[in-house]
Amino acid sequence: MIIVYISLALFIGSIIYLAFFAFKTFKDSKPTIDNVTETVTRIQAKTEQIKTETDQLAETQQDITEDVQYKKEAVQYTVDAAKQTPEPFKNIWHTIKGEKRTFISRRNG
C-alpha cells in the first residue's frame, strides 16, 4: 500500500511541477506575446493606410485617364475641323478667283 501512496505523491508532485513550469513559461513569454500583438496591430494599421492610399491613387489615375481621354477627343475634334477647313477656303478662293476672272473679262470685253 505504501507504494500506492508514494506513486500518488509522485504523480501529484509531477502535476504541481508541470503547473509551476507552465505558469513560469507563460509568464516569461507574456512580454514576447504582447510585443507580437503590438507588431501585428501596427502592421494592420499600415496595411489599412496603404489600402487607403492605393484607393486614392486609383481614383486619381481614373481622373487622369478621363482627363487625357477628354483632351484627346478635343484635340481630335480640332484636327478634324482643321482638316475640313481647307475645303471651304478653297471654295472661297476659287469663288474669288472666278469673280476676278469674270471681273477682268468684263473689263476687257
C-alpha positions in Angstrom: 0.0 0.0 0.0 2.9 2.3 0.7 3.9 2.0 -3.0 0.5 3.3 -4.0 0.9 6.4 -1.7 4.4 7.0 -3.0 3.2 6.7 -6.6 0.3 9.0 -5.8 2.6 11.5 -4.2 5.0 11.4 -7.1 2.1 11.9 -9.6 0.7 14.9 -7.6 4.2 16.3 -7.3 4.8 16.0 -11.1 1.4 17.7 -11.8 2.4 20.5 -9.5 5.8 20.7 -11.1 4.3 20.8 -14.5 1.8 23.5 -13.5 4.6 25.6 -11.9 6.8 25.5 -15.1 3.8 26.0 -17.4 2.9 29.2 -15.4 6.5 30.3 -15.4 6.9 29.7 -19.1 3.6 31.6 -19.8 4.8 34.5 -17.5 8.2 34.6 -19.3 6.6 34.5 -22.8 3.9 37.2 -22.0 6.2 40.2 -23.0 7.0 38.4 -26.2 3.3 37.7 -26.9 2.5 41.3 -26.2 5.2 42.5 -28.5 4.0 40.3 -31.3 0.4 41.5 -30.7 1.6 45.2 -30.9 3.6 44.4 -34.1 0.5 42.8 -35.7 -1.6 45.8 -34.8 1.0 48.2 -36.3 1.2 46.0 -39.5 -2.6 46.1 -39.7 -2.7 49.8 -39.3 0.0 50.3 -42.0 -1.9 47.9 -44.3 -5.1 49.9 -43.9 -3.1 53.1 -44.6 -1.6 51.5 -47.8 -5.0 50.3 -48.9 -6.4 53.8 -48.4 -3.6 55.4 -50.4 -4.0 52.7 -53.1 -7.7 53.6 -53.4 -6.8 57.3 -53.6 -4.2 56.6 -56.3 -6.7 54.5 -58.2 -9.2 57.4 -58.1 -6.5 59.9 -59.2 -5.4 57.6 -62.0 -9.0 57.3 -63.2 -9.4 61.1 -63.1 -6.2 61.5 -65.1 -7.3 58.8 -67.6 -10.7 60.6 -68.1 -8.9 64.0 -68.4 -6.5 62.6 -71.0 -9.4 61.0 -72.9 -11.3 64.2 -72.9 -8.3 66.2 -74.1 -7.5 63.6 -76.7 -11.1 63.9 -78.1 -10.9 67.7 -78.0 -7.6 67.6 -80.0 -9.1 65.1 -82.4 -12.1 67.3 -82.9 -9.9 70.2 -83.6 -7.7 68.2 -86.0 -10.8 67.0 -87.9 -12.1 70.5 -88.0 -8.8 71.8 -89.3 -8.7 69.1 -92.0 -12.2 70.2 -93.2 -11.3 73.9 -93.1 -9.2 74.0 -96.3 -12.2 72.8 -98.4 -14.3 75.9 -97.6 -11.3 78.1 -98.1 -10.6 76.5 -101.4 -14.2 77.1 -102.4 -13.9 80.7 -101.3 -10.6 81.1 -103.1 -11.9 79.7 -106.3 -15.0 81.8 -106.0 -12.9 84.9 -105.5 -10.6 83.9 -108.4 -13.6 83.1 -110.5 -15.1 86.5 -109.8 -11.8 88.2 -110.6 -11.7 86.4 -113.9 -15.2 87.4 -114.5 -14.5 91.0 -113.5 -11.3 91.1 -115.6 -13.2 89.5 -118.5 -16.0 92.1 -118.1 -13.4 94.9 -118.1 -11.6 93.6 -121.2 -14.7 92.8 -123.1 
